[in-house]
Each structure stands twice: as C-alpha cells, then as structure tokens.
Amino acid sequence: MSCSGNCNTCSTDCDERKPSKEDFSVPANKFTNVKKMIGIVSGKGGVGKSMVTSLLSVLLNRKGYQTAILDADVTGPSIPKTFGIHGKVDANQDGIIPAVSSTGIKIMSSNLLLDTEDTPVIWRGPIIAGAVKQFWSEVLWQDVDYMFIDMPPGTGDVPLTVFQSLPIDGIVIVTSPQELVSMIVSKAVNMANAMEVPVLGLIENYSYVQCGNCGEKIQVFGESHVDLVAEKFGLPVLAKIPIDPALAWTLDHEAVEDFQGDWLDEAVKKIEADLSCK
C-alpha cells in the first residue's frame, strides 16, 4: 500500500508514522466562558504595553462587551494600580475570584496575591509560567467577550507558555519610534508565526507630541519607522499614540477608566472585525 504522507488520516501503524504534535493546552475553569483572547506583546520593555492593554479593555467595555485582563507580567505587574484596585483577591471552593473594576472589568494579577504591593516576586521562570497557567485554569472568569493578556516583554518563558497553553486568538504588538524597532518587532512577529498565532497589527506608542498652540506633531524620538515595518510584514498600523499629559495623568491617578481620546478607535474596530463576539 502506497503512503500518502498524511499520518492524520491513516490508521496503519508503521515505522514511518510521524509523532503527533504535543499538546500543552491548559483547560479553563469549568465556570469560565471566554469568547476571544488577545495577547498584548512587546519586543522590549517600557513601550506602554500595559497601558495599551488597559485602554483596549476599557474601550471595548464601553461598547457593551464584557472584558477582562489576565496580567501575565508576573514580576512587573501594573494593571491593578492602573485601575485603582488594591488588596488581595478572594477564593472559594470553585476557584479564585478575580478583582472587578468600577466599570465591571475583571482582573487577575500577581499583585492581587501579595501581602503588600511592593513585595517583589522573586520566582524562577517555570514557577512564573505555572502561575500564568493558574490565572487561566483556576480563576472564575465566568462570561467574558474579550480577554486581554498583558505579557512581559521579549520571547521568553511566559510568552511561550501563553502561546502554547492558552487559546490565543491573536496578538497586538506594541512598539515605539526608535531605530531598533524593525529588529524588535521582527522577533515578536516571527515568534507569533512560529506558534501559528495571528498578528492583528502594530501600535506605536510615544509617537509624537502635539503642540497645543499650532497643532504641529513633533517626533520627539526621531522619525517613525512603524509604517515601513508594518509594510514589511503586511500588517496594519492600528494606532499611533502621542505623548499626552492628560493620558499620563489618568494613568498616574489610577483612573484609566476615565480615559478620553480617539487614538485607539481603529484598533478597537480591527478587533471587532477580525475577532467578532456577535
């Protein structure tokens, strides 16, 4: 009998049979029903990834969707403070109960497990990766339309764990207008492609400062390269976020849900179009 080369449709046990791809997926809590899961990724730290995660969850929540944030940046968690959430989460016999913001956004973060907010998380990689899995499998998320995962920068243990173990529907890559952006974004895109995770698009933070008198856009960090990088990979630029004192004030005063601005409107439309919950 000739071999077609497709072991998935063949029941013959032969020496040529290829081993099936190992499944690292982790089941969700039985009380969890998440429709779409989006990873917010950056190739390097300090580009505003957590800010973008928070703002996207707020904007989609305003449109009537149930949103949630899984803070996978275990050693550098900032999501709870952004929403003005302090203290520790509770649990019952069914699992961990996530914190809920003033507008109903569900949040789980390592900072919500610590005795004090300034206690450092001094854990090795495998333990951190295990904690991220537990945030998915042991938290009572219940009904969520869009869950955003705030990932640590780079392509290490946690991003790999998220891509392999959680049902990611797509990622958004956050970057900044610097000369190295092409190489940094390339690493993130190539990792996503290797893990067969769709890239929804790019968001550039710190893109410019707009003069309050004449409206001129001043590129503080030099000429932006994000459009060239996006063209290289055939990806859309979803937003260019400026350096804005009002936005900084909102974040510093733990009032992200009071955000006003239209910079991320196209990103929200893209998420709704590509990953519809209706």
C-alpha positions as CSV (number, residue, x, y, z in Angstrom):
1,M,0.0,0.0,0.0
2,S,1.4,3.4,-1.0
3,C,1.9,6.1,1.6
4,S,0.2,9.4,1.2
5,G,2.4,11.1,3.8
6,N,-0.5,12.2,5.9
7,C,-0.4,10.3,9.1
8,N,-3.5,12.1,10.4
9,T,-5.8,10.2,8.0
10,C,-4.1,6.9,8.1
11,S,-4.7,4.1,10.7
12,T,-1.7,1.9,9.7
13,D,0.9,1.5,12.4
14,C,4.2,1.7,10.6
15,D,7.8,2.8,11.1
16,E,7.1,6.0,9.0
17,R,4.3,7.3,11.3
18,K,5.2,10.8,12.5
19,P,4.6,11.6,16.2
20,S,1.7,13.9,16.8
21,K,2.4,17.4,18.0
22,E,2.5,17.6,21.8
23,D,-0.5,19.4,23.3
24,F,0.4,21.8,26.0
25,S,-3.0,23.4,26.3
26,V,-4.5,24.1,29.7
27,P,-8.2,23.8,30.3
28,A,-10.1,26.7,31.7
29,N,-12.0,26.7,34.9
30,K,-15.4,25.0,34.4
31,F,-17.1,28.3,35.2
32,T,-15.2,30.2,32.5
33,N,-16.6,31.1,29.1
34,V,-14.1,33.4,27.2
35,K,-15.1,34.1,23.6
36,K,-11.9,35.8,22.4
37,M,-8.4,36.1,23.9
38,I,-5.9,38.7,22.7
39,G,-2.3,38.9,23.7
40,I,-0.6,42.3,24.0
41,V,3.0,41.8,23.2
42,S,6.2,43.9,23.0
43,G,9.7,43.0,22.0
44,K,11.2,45.2,24.7
45,G,10.1,46.8,28.0
46,G,9.0,50.3,28.6
47,V,6.9,50.8,25.4
48,G,3.5,51.1,27.1
49,K,2.2,47.6,26.7
50,S,0.3,47.6,30.0
51,M,-1.2,51.0,29.1
52,V,-2.5,49.7,25.8
53,T,-3.9,46.5,27.4
54,S,-5.8,48.7,29.9
55,L,-7.1,51.1,27.3
56,L,-8.3,48.5,24.9
57,S,-10.2,46.7,27.7
58,V,-11.8,50.0,28.7
59,L,-12.8,51.0,25.2
60,L,-14.4,47.6,24.4
61,N,-16.1,47.6,27.8
62,R,-17.7,51.0,26.9
63,K,-19.1,49.4,23.7
64,G,-21.0,46.9,25.9
65,Y,-18.7,44.0,25.8
66,Q,-17.6,42.0,28.9
67,T,-13.9,42.5,29.1
68,A,-11.1,41.0,31.3
69,I,-7.4,41.3,31.8
70,L,-5.1,38.4,32.7
71,D,-1.9,40.1,33.9
72,A,0.8,37.7,32.7
73,D,3.6,40.2,33.6
74,V,4.1,38.4,36.9
75,T,7.3,40.0,38.1
76,G,6.3,43.5,36.9
77,P,2.5,43.8,37.4
78,S,1.0,47.2,36.9
79,I,-2.6,46.5,35.8
80,P,-4.3,46.6,39.2
81,K,-2.9,50.0,40.1
82,T,-3.9,51.4,36.7
83,F,-7.5,50.6,37.7
84,G,-7.2,51.7,41.3
85,I,-7.5,48.2,42.6
86,H,-5.7,47.4,45.8
87,G,-5.8,44.5,48.3
88,K,-5.9,40.7,47.7
89,V,-8.4,38.6,45.8
90,D,-10.7,36.1,47.4
91,A,-11.3,32.4,46.6
92,N,-13.9,29.8,47.2
93,Q,-14.2,26.1,46.7
94,D,-14.6,26.6,42.9
95,G,-11.5,28.8,42.4
96,I,-10.1,32.3,42.6
97,I,-12.5,35.2,42.3
98,P,-11.0,37.9,40.1
99,A,-11.0,41.6,41.1
100,V,-13.6,43.7,39.4
101,S,-13.0,47.4,38.4
102,S,-15.6,50.2,38.8
103,T,-17.0,49.6,35.3
104,G,-17.0,45.8,35.6
105,I,-13.7,44.8,34.0
106,K,-12.4,41.6,35.6
107,I,-8.7,41.5,36.5
108,M,-6.2,38.9,37.8
109,S,-2.6,39.8,38.6
110,S,0.2,38.6,40.9
111,N,-0.1,41.9,42.8
112,L,-3.5,40.8,43.9
113,L,-2.0,37.8,45.7
114,L,0.8,39.6,47.6
115,D,0.6,40.8,51.2
116,T,1.9,44.2,50.1
117,E,2.0,45.8,46.7
118,D,5.7,46.5,46.9
119,T,6.6,42.9,47.7
120,P,8.9,41.6,44.9
121,V,8.0,38.5,43.0
122,I,11.3,36.5,43.1
123,W,10.4,33.4,41.2
124,R,12.2,31.4,38.6
125,G,10.9,31.0,35.1
126,P,9.0,27.7,35.4
127,I,7.2,28.9,38.6
128,I,6.2,32.2,36.8
129,A,4.9,30.2,33.8
130,G,3.0,27.9,36.2
131,A,1.3,31.0,37.8
132,V,0.1,32.2,34.4
133,K,-1.5,28.9,33.7
134,Q,-3.2,29.0,37.1
135,F,-4.5,32.5,36.3
136,W,-6.3,30.8,33.4
137,S,-7.3,27.5,34.9
138,E,-8.1,28.4,38.5
139,V,-9.8,31.8,38.2
140,L,-13.6,32.1,38.0
141,W,-13.7,34.3,34.9
142,Q,-17.3,33.3,34.0
143,D,-18.6,35.1,30.9
144,V,-16.1,37.3,29.0
145,D,-16.3,38.5,25.5
146,Y,-12.7,39.8,25.1
147,M,-9.9,38.8,27.5
148,F,-6.6,40.7,27.1
149,I,-3.4,39.2,28.3
150,D,-0.7,41.7,29.3
151,M,2.5,39.8,28.5
152,P,6.0,40.5,29.7
153,P,8.4,41.9,27.1
154,G,10.5,39.6,24.9
155,T,10.1,36.0,23.7
156,G,10.9,34.0,26.9
157,D,9.1,31.5,29.1
158,V,5.8,33.4,29.7
159,P,5.0,34.3,26.0
160,L,5.9,30.7,25.0
161,T,3.6,29.4,27.8
162,V,0.8,31.7,26.8
163,F,1.1,30.8,23.1
164,Q,1.2,27.0,23.8
165,S,-1.2,26.7,26.7
166,L,-3.9,29.3,26.3
167,P,-6.4,29.6,23.5
168,I,-5.0,32.8,22.0
169,D,-7.0,34.2,19.0
170,G,-4.5,36.9,18.1
171,I,-1.9,39.4,19.3
172,V,-1.3,43.1,19.1
173,I,2.4,44.2,19.1
174,V,3.2,47.5,20.9
175,T,6.3,49.3,19.9
176,S,8.0,52.8,20.0
177,P,9.6,55.0,17.3
178,Q,13.2,54.0,17.6
179,E,15.8,52.8,15.2
180,L,15.9,49.3,16.6
181,V,12.1,48.9,16.1
182,S,12.4,46.8,13.0
183,M,14.6,44.1,14.6
184,I,12.5,44.1,17.8
185,V,9.1,43.8,16.1
186,S,10.6,41.2,13.7
187,K,11.3,38.9,16.7
188,A,7.8,39.3,18.0
189,V,6.2,38.7,14.6
190,N,8.4,35.7,13.9
191,M,7.6,34.1,17.2
192,A,3.9,34.5,16.6
193,N,4.3,33.0,13.2
194,A,6.2,30.1,14.6
195,M,3.5,29.5,17.1
196,E,0.8,29.9,14.5
197,V,-0.8,32.9,16.3
198,P,-2.3,35.7,14.1
199,V,-0.9,39.2,14.4
200,L,-3.7,41.7,14.4
201,G,-1.5,44.7,13.9
202,L,1.0,47.1,15.4
203,I,0.5,50.0,17.8
204,E,3.2,52.7,18.1
205,N,3.4,54.5,21.5
206,Y,5.3,57.7,22.2
207,S,4.7,58.5,18.5
208,Y,4.7,62.3,18.8
209,V,3.9,65.4,20.9
210,Q,1.3,67.7,19.6
211,C,1.7,71.4,20.1
212,G,-1.2,72.9,22.0
213,N,-0.9,76.2,20.1
214,C,-0.4,75.3,16.4
215,G,-1.2,71.6,16.4
216,E,2.2,70.6,14.9
217,K,3.2,67.0,15.6
218,I,6.7,66.8,16.9
219,Q,8.5,63.4,16.7
220,V,10.5,63.5,19.9
221,F,12.2,60.2,19.3
222,G,13.0,60.9,15.7
223,E,11.3,59.7,12.5
224,S,8.9,56.8,13.0
225,H,9.7,53.5,11.3
226,V,6.5,51.7,12.2
227,D,4.9,52.1,8.7
228,L,7.9,50.6,7.0
229,V,7.9,47.7,9.4
230,A,4.2,47.1,9.0
231,E,4.6,47.1,5.3
232,K,7.4,44.6,5.5
233,F,5.2,42.1,7.3
234,G,1.9,43.0,5.6
235,L,0.4,44.2,8.9
236,P,-1.8,47.2,9.6
237,V,-0.7,50.1,11.9
238,L,-3.7,50.2,14.4
239,A,-2.7,53.3,16.3
240,K,-0.1,56.0,16.8
241,I,-0.4,57.2,20.4
242,P,1.2,60.5,21.3
243,I,2.9,61.6,24.5
244,D,0.0,63.3,26.2
245,P,0.0,64.8,29.7
246,A,-3.7,64.1,30.1
247,L,-3.2,60.4,29.4
248,A,-0.2,60.3,31.8
249,W,-2.3,62.0,34.5
250,T,-5.1,59.4,34.0
251,L,-2.7,56.5,34.5
252,D,-0.8,58.1,37.4
253,H,-4.1,58.8,39.2
254,E,-5.4,55.2,38.8
255,A,-8.2,56.4,36.6
256,V,-7.7,54.6,33.3
257,E,-11.5,54.1,33.0
258,D,-11.9,57.9,32.7
259,F,-9.7,58.0,29.6
260,Q,-10.8,60.3,26.8
261,G,-9.2,60.1,23.3
262,D,-9.7,58.6,19.9
263,W,-6.2,57.2,19.2
264,L,-7.2,53.6,19.7
265,D,-10.6,53.7,17.8
266,E,-9.2,51.9,14.7
267,A,-7.6,49.2,16.9
268,V,-11.0,48.6,18.5
269,K,-12.7,48.4,15.1
270,K,-10.0,45.9,13.9
271,I,-10.5,43.7,16.9
272,E,-14.3,43.7,16.5
273,A,-13.9,43.0,12.7
274,D,-11.3,40.2,13.0
275,L,-12.5,38.6,16.3
276,S,-16.2,39.2,16.4
277,C,-18.1,38.2,19.5
278,K,-21.5,38.6,17.9
